[in-house]
Amino acid sequence: MSINYLTPDGLQKLRSELKELLDDERPKIVKSVNEAAAMGDRSENAEYIYGKRRLREIDRRIVFLQKRLDNVEVVDPQKIDLNKISFGAIILLQDEEGKSHRYQIVGEDEIDPKVGRITFSSPLGRSLLGKKVGDLINVKRPAGDMEFEVVAIKRP
């Protein structure tokens, strides 16, 4: 199984989600399923059927999160080399039209394109890794190729 690289924020979010599922959501669903089962006929009991389905979804998510956390490697943001783009770094780019873009290279469990969090395995992430300030990057997009210049590399 491959290593799951995460930032400290990403690790905290996964742990929080797992704790929420185990300590709050799952016990509530188990209780409601037990109450619905006590009502009698389960074959036509919508609360029971929905509860069991939701319980299976929660259990699948718990197993997924536990596996992801078993193979985690947290990248310390203080150890980021600011001379080149690496995992966890915040990158400021400028496109060929002069527009600024801000991205952070994160793990697959932390992707949030709306706030510029892209995975290191994405096309843009792969093209950025190892680049330095002043380097030009050509990114192939469905709308056509676009060139970016690395303006700055920062720590989170």
C-alpha positions as CSV (number, residue, x, y, z in Angstrom):
1,M,0.0,0.0,0.0
2,S,1.3,3.4,-0.9
3,I,2.2,6.1,1.6
4,N,-0.5,8.7,2.2
5,Y,1.3,12.1,2.4
6,L,-0.6,14.8,4.4
7,T,0.0,18.2,5.8
8,P,-0.6,18.6,9.6
9,D,-3.9,20.3,8.9
10,G,-4.9,17.3,6.7
11,L,-4.0,14.8,9.4
12,Q,-6.1,16.8,11.9
13,K,-9.1,16.8,9.6
14,L,-9.0,13.1,9.0
15,R,-8.6,12.3,12.7
16,S,-11.5,14.7,13.5
17,E,-13.8,13.1,10.9
18,L,-12.9,9.6,12.2
19,K,-13.6,10.7,15.8
20,E,-16.9,12.3,14.9
21,L,-18.0,9.1,13.1
22,L,-16.9,6.8,15.9
23,D,-18.0,8.9,18.9
24,D,-21.1,10.7,17.7
25,E,-22.7,9.7,14.4
26,R,-22.4,5.9,14.6
27,P,-23.8,5.6,18.1
28,K,-26.8,7.8,17.2
29,I,-27.5,5.7,14.1
30,V,-27.1,2.4,16.1
31,K,-29.6,3.7,18.7
32,S,-32.1,4.7,16.0
33,V,-31.8,1.4,14.2
34,N,-32.4,-0.5,17.5
35,E,-35.4,1.7,18.2
36,A,-36.8,1.1,14.7
37,A,-36.2,-2.7,15.0
38,A,-38.1,-2.8,18.2
39,M,-41.2,-1.5,16.3
40,G,-41.7,-4.9,14.7
41,D,-41.7,-5.7,10.9
42,R,-38.4,-4.6,9.5
43,S,-39.2,-5.4,5.9
44,E,-41.3,-2.3,5.5
45,N,-39.8,-0.1,8.2
46,A,-38.3,2.9,6.4
47,E,-36.4,4.1,9.5
48,Y,-34.9,0.7,10.0
49,I,-33.9,0.3,6.3
50,Y,-32.5,3.8,6.0
51,G,-30.7,3.4,9.4
52,K,-29.0,0.2,8.3
53,R,-28.0,1.7,5.0
54,R,-26.5,4.7,6.7
55,L,-24.7,2.5,9.2
56,R,-23.1,0.6,6.4
57,E,-22.0,3.9,4.8
58,I,-20.5,5.1,8.1
59,D,-18.7,1.8,8.6
60,R,-17.2,1.9,5.1
61,R,-16.0,5.4,5.7
62,I,-14.5,4.5,9.1
63,V,-12.6,1.6,7.5
64,F,-11.4,3.9,4.7
65,L,-10.2,6.6,7.1
66,Q,-8.4,4.0,9.4
67,K,-6.6,2.6,6.4
68,R,-5.6,6.1,5.2
69,L,-4.3,7.0,8.7
70,D,-2.4,3.7,9.0
71,N,-0.2,4.6,6.0
72,V,0.2,8.4,6.7
73,E,3.3,10.4,6.6
74,V,3.0,14.0,7.8
75,V,5.2,16.5,6.0
76,D,6.5,19.1,8.4
77,P,5.8,22.6,6.9
78,Q,8.9,24.0,8.7
79,K,11.1,21.6,6.7
80,I,9.9,22.8,3.3
81,D,12.8,23.8,1.1
82,L,11.9,27.3,-0.2
83,N,14.4,27.1,-3.0
84,K,12.1,24.7,-4.9
85,I,8.5,23.6,-5.0
86,S,7.8,20.6,-2.8
87,F,4.9,19.0,-1.0
88,G,3.1,21.4,1.4
89,A,4.5,24.5,-0.2
90,I,2.3,27.5,-1.1
91,I,3.1,28.7,-4.6
92,L,2.3,32.0,-6.2
93,L,2.1,31.9,-9.9
94,Q,1.5,34.5,-12.6
95,D,-0.2,33.4,-15.9
96,E,0.6,34.8,-19.3
97,E,-2.2,37.4,-18.9
98,G,-0.7,38.7,-15.7
99,K,-3.2,37.2,-13.4
100,S,-2.0,35.8,-10.1
101,H,-2.8,32.3,-8.8
102,R,-2.1,30.8,-5.4
103,Y,-1.8,27.0,-4.8
104,Q,-0.7,24.7,-2.1
105,I,0.6,21.2,-2.9
106,V,-1.3,18.8,-0.6
107,G,-2.2,15.1,-0.3
108,E,-5.1,13.4,-2.1
109,D,-7.3,13.6,1.0
110,E,-6.9,17.4,1.3
111,I,-7.8,18.6,-2.2
112,D,-10.0,21.7,-2.3
113,P,-9.6,23.5,-5.7
114,K,-11.9,26.3,-4.5
115,V,-9.1,27.5,-2.1
116,G,-6.2,26.4,-4.3
117,R,-5.3,23.2,-2.6
118,I,-4.2,20.8,-5.3
119,T,-2.7,17.3,-5.0
120,F,0.9,16.6,-5.9
121,S,-0.3,13.9,-8.4
122,S,-2.5,16.3,-10.4
123,P,-1.2,17.5,-13.8
124,L,-0.5,21.0,-12.4
125,G,0.9,19.6,-9.1
126,R,3.3,17.3,-11.0
127,S,4.4,20.1,-13.3
128,L,5.1,22.4,-10.3
129,L,7.2,20.0,-8.2
130,G,10.9,20.8,-8.2
131,K,10.5,24.2,-10.0
132,K,12.1,27.3,-8.7
133,V,11.2,31.0,-8.5
134,G,11.4,32.4,-12.0
135,D,10.8,29.0,-13.8
136,L,8.1,28.8,-16.5
137,I,5.6,26.0,-16.5
138,N,3.5,25.0,-19.4
139,V,0.3,23.3,-18.3
140,K,-1.9,21.4,-20.7
141,R,-5.6,22.1,-20.2
142,P,-8.7,21.1,-22.0
143,A,-9.1,24.8,-22.9
144,G,-5.6,24.9,-24.3
145,D,-2.1,25.1,-23.0
146,M,-1.2,27.9,-20.6
147,E,2.1,29.1,-19.3
148,F,2.8,30.2,-15.7
149,E,5.7,31.8,-14.0
150,V,6.7,30.8,-10.5
151,V,6.6,34.1,-8.5
152,A,7.1,32.9,-4.9
153,I,7.4,29.8,-2.8
154,K,6.2,30.0,0.8
155,R,5.5,27.9,3.9
156,P,1.9,27.6,5.1
